[in-house]
Amino acid sequence: MNYILHLLIMIGIYLPLAYSLNLILGYGGLISFCHAAFYGIGAYTYAILVTSKIINPSAALFAAIFVTTVVSLIIGRIALRFRGDLFLFVTLGFQMIIFVIFYNWIGLTNGPYGLAGISRPGCFGIYLKTPIQYFILILIIDIILIPMIFILYRSSFGLTLKALRENEIAAESLGIEPVRIYYQSFVISAAIAAIPGAFYASYLTYIDPTSFTLNESIFQAAILLLGGTGNKSGPFVGVIIMILLPEALRFVGLPDSLAHHIREIIYGLLLALLMYFRPQGIAGEYRIAT
C-alpha cells in the first residue's frame, strides 16, 4: 500500500511541474531546459530554511516561491532576448549553472552530501508522518493549484501566448508585446515549479543536487513531448506514463544492472516513434517546431 501511495505522491508532485512547463512550452512554444533548476531552487530554499529552523515550513514554502521568482526574473530577462534553438541553449546553460551552484556551494547547500532532516509540513502542531497523510496533502495542493493553472490557460493571457506561438510577427502587428508576455509566462511557470519542489524536499526529507540535473529538465520536457502540449490532457497523460513506466519494468524480472539502461532505451524509442507518427504527442494539440 505504501508503494502505491508513493507513486501517487510522485504523480501529484509532477503534475504541477508538467502543467507549469506546459505554459511556456505548450502555449508559448518555447522549449525550456531549466525547469528543473526552478524546481530545485524551490526545494533547496525550503530545505535550507526549515533545517536551519529560521522559519516554519509554511513560511518556508512562500519564501521558496519568492526566491525562485526572483531568480527567474533574472534568467528570463537574459534568455528571452533569444528565440528558438538559441533560447533552448541559453536555458540549458542556466540549468547547468544552477546545478554547479547546488553542487559546489557547500556552505549553503552542503554540496554533494545534500541536506537531510527536512521537516514535514504540519498544521496546528500536527506534522504529517505517514504516506496517506502526505498523499492527502498533495491531493489538496493539486486540487487548488492545477485549476488555477487551467484558468490561466483559458484566460486572455493563455490565448495571447497561443497567438504568439502560432505567429509572433502577426501577433505583434496586433499590438501584442512578445517579450513582455513570454517574460510573464516564464516567471509564472518558474514560480509554480517552486511549489512541487518544496513538497518534494519535505516528502523525502532529504535532497541532493542529483535530483535537479539537466537530465531532470530533459525528463520534464519529455513528459510533455510524450503526453502532448498545448492543452490540459497532454501533461496528465505524460506524467502517468513517465512515472509508471519505470515501475512496470520492476515486474519484468530484469537484473538491477540492466533495468535503468533498458528504461532509457524504452524512453528513447517511445519519443522517436511519437515524433515520427504523432509529433504533437499522445494527447496534445500542438506540434513543436523542429
WOHU-V299807 format. One record per backbone hydrogen bond with DSSP energy under -1.0 kcal/mol. CO is the residue of the C=O (numbers start at 1). NH is the residue of the N-H. If there is no record, write none. Layout:
co->[CO/CO]
nh->[NH/NH]
//
This chain:
co->[1/2/3/4/5/6/7/8/9/10/11/14/15/16/17/18/21/22/24/34/35/36/37/38/39/40/41/42/43/44/45/46/47/48/49/56/57/58/59/60/61/62/63/64/65/66/67/68/69/70/71/72/73/74/75/76/78/79/83/84/85/86/87/88/89/90/91/92/93/94/95/96/97/98/99/100/101/104/105/105/106/110/111/115/121/123/126/130/131/132/133/134/135/136/137/138/139/140/141/142/145/146/147/148/149/150/151/155/156/157/158/159/160/161/162/163/167/168/169/171/172/177/178/179/180/181/182/183/184/185/186/187/188/189/190/192/193/194/195/196/197/198/199/200/201/205/207/208/209/213/214/215/216/217/218/219/220/221/222/223/224/226/227/229/229/233/234/235/236/237/238/239/240/241/244/245/247/248/249/255/255/258/259/260/261/262/263/264/265/266/267/268/269/270/271/272/273/274/278]
nh->[5/6/7/8/9/10/11/12/13/14/15/18/19/20/21/22/25/27/30/38/39/40/41/42/43/44/45/46/47/48/49/50/51/52/54/60/61/62/63/64/65/66/67/68/69/70/71/72/73/74/75/76/77/78/79/80/81/82/86/88/89/90/91/92/93/94/95/96/97/98/99/100/101/102/103/104/105/106/108/109/110/113/114/207/128/126/123/134/135/136/137/138/139/140/141/142/143/144/145/146/149/150/151/152/153/154/155/159/160/161/162/163/164/165/166/167/171/172/173/176/175/181/182/183/184/185/186/187/188/189/190/191/192/193/194/195/197/198/199/200/201/202/203/204/205/118/115/211/212/217/218/219/220/221/222/223/224/225/226/227/228/282/283/285/286/237/238/239/240/241/242/243/244/245/248/249/250/251/252/258/259/262/263/264/265/266/267/268/269/270/271/272/273/274/275/276/277/278/281]
//
